[in-house]
Amino acid sequence: MSMMIHLIGLGYDVNATDKVRTHYAIGIPLHYAIRAHSLAKVKFGLEKGADPHKPVGLCGSPFKMAERLGMNQFVDLLKQYP
């Protein structure tokens, strides 16, 4: 979490994609937080303006990814940020 705080403090875009990883890209930071099973990181990202409905590559949006993976706690949290 401290790295997220640091990067956002430097002006990092919370909705930036990981295009550097080319076709292996996962998505925006919310995708990574969901895959890490970290509700705290997801909530932090959302509070900083992350878009839970931004579609990225094959993963789709963070909301759709959490829904597809059956991660109900994450789906419920993401629903609070339309």
N, C-alpha and C positions, 0 to 999 in steps of 0.2 A: 504494500500500500504506500510506503514511503516513496517509492520510485514514481508511482502515479501522481502523487502530490507534487513531487519535484518537477516532473515533466509538464504538468499542467501549469505550474508556476512559471515555467519557461515559455509558456504560450503554445504548447503542443495542442493540436486539434483533437478533441476527444472523439471525433467522428472520422479521423483519418484512417485510411485503409493501409494494410501492410503490403502494398504493391511490390516492395523490395523482394518479397518471397516468391514472386512470379506466380505460376499456376498452382503453387502450393499454399497460396494465401488463405488465411482463415477468415479475416475480416477486420472489423474495427475492435478497439479494446474491449468492448462489451462481449464480443464473441469469446475472447480469451478468458475473461472473468467468469463467464458461464462454464466454459470447458474446465476451468480450475475449481468449479463448484464453490465460488466465493460470493455469497450474497452481499457481503460488505463491500466488495469491489464493484459489483454491479450497481448497488445503491449509490456508491460514491460517484461512479461514472454518470449515472442518471441525474444526480444532483448537480453535476457540472455541465449538463447539457447534452449528454450522449443520446443519440436517436435510436431507440429500441426497434424501430421499424425500417431502418436504412438497409436496403437489400445489397448484399455484397457477394459476388461470385456464386459458387455452388452452395454455400452455406445458407444463402438467403439472409433475411434479417435476423438479428439476435433473438427477437421474439419468436419467429418461426423455428429457429434452431432449437430453442429451449422447449417449445411445444412438441416438436418432432422427437426430441430425446426424452420426453415425458418428465421434464424437470418442473413439476407443478409449482414449487415454491418460487422459482424464477419467473415462470409465466405469470403468477399472481402479482409479483413485484413489478414486472414489466408492464402489465395492464394498467398500472397506476400512472403511467407516463405515456399518454396517447400521442 
